[in-house]
Structures are given as structure tokens and as C-alpha cells.
Amino acid sequence: MRNETLKARTGGQILIDQLVLHAVEHVFCVPGESFLAALDALHDTSVKLTVCRQEGGAAMMAEACGKLTGRPGVCFVTRGPGASNACHGVHIAQQDSTPLILFVGQVERGMRGRDAFQELDYRAVFGSMAKWVTEIDDPKRIPEIIARAFHVATSGRPGPVVIALPEDMLVETADAGDARPHQPLQTWPGAPDLDALQRLLATARRPIALLGGSGWDEQAVEDMVRFSERYSLPAAVSFRRQMLYPAQHPNFIGDLGLGPNPKLVEQFQNADLVLLIGGRLSEAASQGYTLLRIPDPVQLLVHVHPDAAELGSVYQPDLAIHASMRQFAAAAARLEPPASPPWAESTRSARSRYESWSDPQSIDSPGALQMAQVVAWLQERLPADAILCNGAGNYATWLHRFFRFSQYGTQLAPTSGSMGYGTPAAVAAKRLYPERTVVAFAGDGCFLMNGQEFATAVQYELPIVVIVVDNGMYGTIRMHQEKIYPGRVTATALRNPDFAAFAEAFGGYGERVESTAQFGPALERALACGRPAILHCLLDPEAITPNASLSALREAAQASRA
């Protein structure tokens, strides 16, 4: 029996009290008059409020917070244009399975349905990209709805929740009792599932594990490493999930993403047992849905996922295990392996192929700045717990291929392929973990989509380092353009500013890098300056991927048409 004395509070105060109760420590926002009552209630709390320069950046920061902590990132934006800008972060959270709660200002309740100033139908706008979209009409229901939002955002396949806040509701006074603190649901694998998994492994000859998705933590990664060690099991990771297995481990054999090692793709195709753990094997990792036959794979498939709705939705598994990542990893680490797994030697061979593929010394790209060597320098210089962030673009292929992530919680990158993510993600990471080194990678096109958040880093004195890779084009689109319409360059060229001067203008540190030899000393100065920094790295436009030049792509496409 719980006794509670109710007290009258405004809707804004009730809302913020619920966030504190659910252990929210960081909130990201662009302020708006539609939720001033909530901002005022934040004033007297210990919640750290990060004020951003554009709602897309704010939502991406909250999503990055959700990725790093496993708890819902929280973002406030205003109605209409603010909500529209925030769609970017919501879509990333949906595709990346990241817990996120977006609060959106709304017009007063009596004005709805008249196309009032900045009015939107949020259920219609966000309905296809969020797990749940709702609007709070009665301040008495705020505790109920916020508790449900935390439950929805974290349960099963995590994702975004959008809650609209009518302006007059937030200033209305109500008596409302608080909810209890949220406790995430965890699902354990059953004993029959684990027995079936052991039987499948006992008869396999060419098994392979693929780790992906969200809901992991450091302990789950350690348990999964222990499981793969005991079984001598080769382990790969899905697209932009490289922090799920230490790359230095002898059982790690690479990542399945854009432009993967062809030998790794071949190994999956030739496997007799695939353990898909946590991920969905969506378009990027599945190489355009070609890696496994749909719906019935040729290989035996074990699919482990925290959301029952994902199991069998695309691929029909031979064994479906409905379990949370932490719980499955803990159980798998205790399984008894066969005395001498027959695939142990093939695991060593796969590891050797990965080491050759990820060796930066094997790459010689056009131009004075060698991106493979830049990544090698970062590998040598950065601490093991450094957080590396990036958005989307061909520049990211060097980071994904050559950097060997060794710890959980060190990678922030959108599996949705959203540009403009790296800089706001780095701001969020440094805001959460000021003692850790944070480096963002961004292409020239990618950076200017959310480069204004560099001002946020300056405002909060967050000494991140942003490496802007400038090849004067939207590189990924130009690559595809040359493959399909060789020599017909349209809409992909960029005339860029001096990004080092951009950094200085904002109050940060900037330096121009034109060669490999210049990069190392420039990075040392950037790390030592104590301010947010931008290294403006000039990349030869011909260096479009680690394996190909623009000219080679064009010539090959033209030859195929001759």
C-alpha cells in the first residue's frame, strides 16, 4: 500500500519531475516559447541542459546519448519548423534501434485543427518513423504517459517516442501522483533454446557469428567474447557496430557494411551455420539482401533478438531466440563447447584475412594525404577509450576499415546513413564524458549539414577534434555518378570555405592539413589546445575509396558501354 500526498503543480513541473524520477541526467534542446514552462521547471534541477543551434543537431545529440548509455536520450524542440528539423534524429533512432524521447511543443488545445501558427499533426508527421507518437491533453496524465514512453523506448527493439506538449497544458495546474522509476524489461533465453543452440553448434563445420543491433553493454560484450573464445567461433560485426567486439581479439574477423572484405562475404555465403545475434541483417550488412536467401536461408540460421516481432520478419530462422543481449550473452558464456571444435583452424585463417584487409600499409591512394595512414596515426595516438564519431560519406570507409575499435562505447555512427551526424554526436559524447578524448570525422558536405553545432562545443568548452575531409564534392554520390553516368558530372561539386578559419571564427582552434606528414603534428596541437578544434584535411578528389580512384571508376564504366 503506497501513501502519497498530492500537491498541485503545473504541467511543466510535473513533466520535469518525471524526468528526474526516471534518472534523466542530460537534456538537449533548442528553446521555444511553446514549452517555456518545462524549461522553467528545469531551472532548479541538476539535469544538465545543452542548448543547441538547430533541432536536427539537438535530436542527433540525444540519439548519441541513447547509443552510449542505453537509456533514452531526451530532446526538447519547438513546434512546426523545430519539429520538422528534429525528424533527422528521430529517423536515425528508428533505424539504429536507439532509445530516444522527443518532446515537441504544440499549439494550445483550443487552437488545434485550424492550421494555427506552426501547427502540425504530430501523429501523422512522425507516425512512420517512431515507435509511439502521442499528445498530452491532461496534465494529470503526464506521469502515466512519461512512464509508458520510457517503457516503449527501451523495450523489445529500442527506438524513438515523440510526445507533443500543448502550450496551455504545460501551464495548467493539476494534482498528479508521480510514477515509479522505470525499470527496463529484460528477456532471458530459455533452457530449450540454449540446448538447441548447443546441438546446432555440435554438428556445425563452418559456423560464423554476426553481432549487431543495440541493447548491449560492456559486460555483454565481454560475455560474448568469452562465448566465442570457448567455441573458437569466428565473430564479425554488423554495419557501424564495431564496438561490439574488440578488433584486436584473434576471433574477430571483420565487419559487414558498405564495401566489406570480399573474403568475409564469401565466408558468410559458405557457412553452414550463421548466428545472427542482436541485429536484423538489414540492407547494408546483408549486401542488399543478398547474403542470405529470403525468406528461407540456405545456411542454418540462429537469430537472437530482444524483439519477438523481428524474429522471422525477413529471414526464417531454424532457431529463434527471444532474448535481451545482456541476458543471452551471459547465458551463452556458460555453455559447454565441444572438446575440439573442427572449425578452429578456419577461424585463424579468417583472422589472417581480416588483418591483411585492415592493414593501412597495403593502401596507396592518389594524393599527398593518405587517409589510411591518418587512421593508423589515430590508432597509435588515441587512448583505447576514445570515442570516434562520423556521419555518412565515402570518407568514413577509411575509418571503418582501418581503425580497430577495442572497447564498447567508443563508436558513434548512424547505421541509417544520415549525413551531418559526426559533429553533434561528438558534442554529446564530450558532454557526457568530459574526461574522454572525442574525435569526429566529417566529409566536407557532411560537416556543413550540422557544422553549426561546433558553436555548441565552444559554448560549453568541449574540446572535441573534428577532422573535416575535404575533396570538394559529395563523394559518395559522385562515385555512383561515375559508375552509372561516367563523365557526366552534375550536382556533386562543392566550393568550400576555409574550415580552419571557420573554427577560429567560432572561438576554436583550426589548422589546415595537406599531407600525411602534416597530420600527426597537427593532431597533437589540436588535442593539446584545450579548445574545440577542426583539422581541415585536403584529400585528392581521385582518392574516392581505399581501393579505387575516380578515373578508374569512370574508365571501367565507359569500357563496359563500349
Secondary structure, DSSP 8 states (H G I E B T S, - for coil): -------EEEHHHHHHHHHHHTT--EEEE---GGGHHHHHHHTTS--EEEE-SSHHHHHHHHHHHHHHHSS-EEEEE-STHHHHHHHHHHHHHHHHT--EEEEEEE--GGGTTS--TT---HHHHHTTTSSEEEE---GGGHHHHHHHHHHHHHSSS--EEEEEEEHHHHHSEEE---------------HHHHHHHHHHHHH-SSEEEEE-SS---HHHHHHHHHHHHHHT--EEEETT-GGGS-TTSTTEEEEESSS--HHHHHHHHH-SEEEEES----TTTTTTTTSS-SSS-SSEEEEEES-GGGTTTSS--SEEEE--HHHHHHHHTT----SS-TTHHHHHHHHHHHHHHT-GGG---SSS--HHHHHHHHHHHS-TT-EEEE-SSTTHHHHHHH----STT-EE--TT--TT-HHHHHHHHHHH-TTS-EEEEEEHHHHHHHGGGHHHHHHTT---EEEEEE-SB-HHHHHHHHHHSTT---S-B-----HHHHHHHHTSEEEEE-SHHHHHHHHHHHHHSSS-EEEEEE--TTB-SSS-BHHHHHHHHHHHH-
